[in-house]
């Protein structure tokens, strides 16, 4: 089961979007230099359709995107919640997922996502703003993953 520890409205995670970023716990990646090592523990409140609905009722009209930050321990649960976000009637939002994995899991559909970031944090390479980063942010258009990492520089 997915759990979230906190959330915030952010401007820099997804270009041109006002994003409700939801930090998910139980991260299996253990990246050296992780900015949020507390998220490696299985802590927080369950993230369900109901709890997402509460967040959308509170912030939905103020944001244009919901981005799941983590969730690599349960990627198909992330896909399920992305589908829910596309079908719900509270607020029209785009959906993003920041994964610390280098590739999407087998049989994973990007159908309900507009943005996906892939790549573990590698200290010597830096994050998305670094010219040397191994991480990539993709905008999903007509089922195709288009690399938009350059937008961070």
BELRA-V798272 format. One record per residue. N is the residue number from 1. RES is the residue in three letters. PSI is psi in radians with two decimals (999 if undefined). OMEGA is omega as a letter, one per 20 degrees, with the letter a starting at -180 (NA if undefined). Layout:
BEGIN
n | res | psi | omega
N | RES | PSI | OMEGA
N | RES | PSI | OMEGA
END
This chain:
BEGIN
n | res | psi | omega
1 | UNK | 2.34 | r
2 | UNK | 2.47 | r
3 | UNK | 2.54 | r
4 | UNK | 2.58 | a
5 | UNK | -0.61 | a
6 | UNK | 3.06 | a
7 | UNK | 2.82 | r
8 | UNK | 2.71 | r
9 | UNK | 2.17 | a
10 | UNK | 2.77 | a
11 | UNK | -0.31 | a
12 | UNK | -0.17 | a
13 | UNK | -0.70 | a
14 | UNK | 2.07 | a
15 | UNK | 2.39 | r
16 | UNK | 0.24 | r
17 | UNK | 2.54 | r
18 | UNK | 1.90 | a
19 | UNK | 2.33 | r
20 | UNK | 1.81 | a
21 | UNK | 2.18 | a
22 | UNK | 2.02 | a
23 | UNK | 2.13 | a
24 | UNK | 2.51 | a
25 | UNK | -3.06 | r
26 | UNK | 0.64 | a
27 | UNK | 2.20 | a
28 | UNK | -0.07 | a
29 | UNK | -0.59 | r
30 | UNK | 0.82 | r
31 | UNK | 2.33 | r
32 | UNK | 2.29 | a
33 | UNK | 0.27 | r
34 | UNK | 2.34 | r
35 | UNK | -0.29 | a
36 | UNK | 1.13 | a
37 | UNK | -0.38 | r
38 | UNK | -0.40 | r
39 | UNK | -0.08 | r
40 | UNK | -0.35 | r
41 | UNK | 2.69 | r
42 | UNK | 1.42 | a
43 | UNK | 2.91 | r
44 | UNK | -2.96 | a
45 | UNK | 2.57 | r
46 | UNK | 2.37 | r
47 | UNK | 1.93 | a
48 | UNK | 3.04 | r
49 | UNK | -0.67 | a
50 | UNK | -0.80 | a
51 | UNK | -0.60 | r
52 | UNK | -0.68 | r
53 | UNK | -0.71 | r
54 | UNK | -0.79 | r
55 | UNK | -0.70 | r
56 | UNK | -0.65 | r
57 | UNK | -0.64 | a
58 | UNK | -0.75 | a
59 | UNK | -0.16 | a
60 | UNK | -0.71 | a
61 | UNK | -0.29 | a
62 | UNK | -0.22 | a
63 | UNK | 2.74 | r
64 | UNK | -0.15 | a
65 | UNK | 2.55 | r
66 | UNK | 2.23 | a
67 | UNK | 2.17 | r
68 | UNK | 2.10 | a
69 | UNK | 1.67 | a
70 | UNK | -2.77 | a
71 | UNK | 0.23 | a
72 | UNK | -0.32 | r
73 | UNK | -0.30 | a
74 | UNK | 1.11 | a
75 | UNK | -0.55 | a
76 | UNK | -0.43 | r
77 | UNK | -0.67 | r
78 | UNK | -0.79 | r
79 | UNK | -0.69 | r
80 | UNK | -0.77 | a
81 | UNK | -0.56 | r
82 | UNK | -0.74 | r
83 | UNK | -0.75 | r
84 | UNK | -0.79 | a
85 | UNK | -0.59 | r
86 | UNK | -0.46 | a
87 | UNK | -0.41 | a
88 | UNK | 2.77 | a
89 | UNK | 0.10 | a
90 | UNK | -0.86 | a
91 | UNK | 2.46 | r
92 | UNK | 2.00 | a
93 | UNK | 2.63 | r
94 | UNK | 2.87 | a
95 | UNK | 2.31 | r
96 | UNK | 2.78 | r
97 | UNK | 2.18 | r
98 | UNK | 1.88 | r
99 | UNK | 2.49 | r
100 | UNK | 0.09 | r
101 | UNK | 2.75 | r
102 | UNK | -0.42 | a
103 | UNK | 2.76 | r
104 | UNK | 2.64 | r
105 | UNK | 2.77 | r
106 | UNK | 2.46 | r
107 | UNK | 0.28 | a
108 | UNK | 2.21 | a
109 | UNK | 2.34 | r
110 | UNK | 0.13 | a
111 | UNK | -0.68 | a
112 | UNK | 0.26 | r
113 | UNK | 2.58 | r
114 | UNK | -0.34 | a
115 | UNK | 2.43 | r
116 | UNK | 2.26 | r
117 | UNK | 2.30 | r
118 | UNK | 2.55 | r
119 | UNK | 2.29 | r
120 | UNK | 2.74 | r
121 | UNK | 2.12 | r
122 | UNK | 1.99 | a
123 | UNK | -0.85 | a
124 | UNK | -0.33 | a
125 | UNK | -0.44 | a
126 | UNK | 3.13 | a
127 | UNK | -2.87 | a
128 | UNK | -0.44 | a
129 | UNK | -0.25 | a
130 | UNK | 2.43 | r
131 | UNK | -0.46 | a
132 | UNK | 0.07 | a
133 | UNK | 2.52 | r
134 | UNK | -0.24 | a
135 | UNK | 2.64 | a
136 | UNK | 2.40 | r
137 | UNK | 2.24 | a
138 | UNK | 2.43 | r
139 | UNK | 2.24 | a
140 | UNK | 2.04 | r
141 | UNK | 2.10 | a
142 | UNK | 0.75 | r
143 | UNK | -0.02 | a
144 | UNK | 2.41 | r
145 | UNK | 1.96 | a
146 | UNK | 2.13 | a
147 | UNK | 2.07 | r
148 | UNK | 0.40 | a
149 | UNK | -0.59 | a
150 | UNK | -0.42 | a
151 | UNK | -0.29 | a
152 | UNK | -0.13 | a
153 | UNK | 999 | NA
END
